[in-house]
Amino acid sequence: MPTYETCTHFTHDWKHLTPVQRRRFTRVVREAFVPGLRAGRLFRPGLRVKGVRAAAGVYELTWAPDGRATFTYGREHRNGCHIIWRRIGTHDILHRP
């Protein structure tokens, strides 16, 4: 089972999401992102998981038409992959991922 932690910016961004946005992100992570991690980081194309050009080692995940989340891979734990969630919100978060 992958583990995760959140950065301060992510926590702050999370508070500004609507309840619908929070549920959608949580569902996408549970139903598509985590299974991709378990399959060796093979994500379905609709998630559009890709590197952020302006920030080496930072990746973005598309969880809604204008919903993005950025993350990095942390040190792997005994249970597998560790994700560090950095930002969440609209496409605008990519200016400071």
Secondary structure, 3 states (H helix, E strand, C coil): CCEEEECHHHHHHHHCCCHHHHHHHHHHHHHHHHHHHHCCCCCCHHHCCEECCCCCCCEEEEEECCEEEEEEECCCECCECEEEEEEEECHHHHHCC
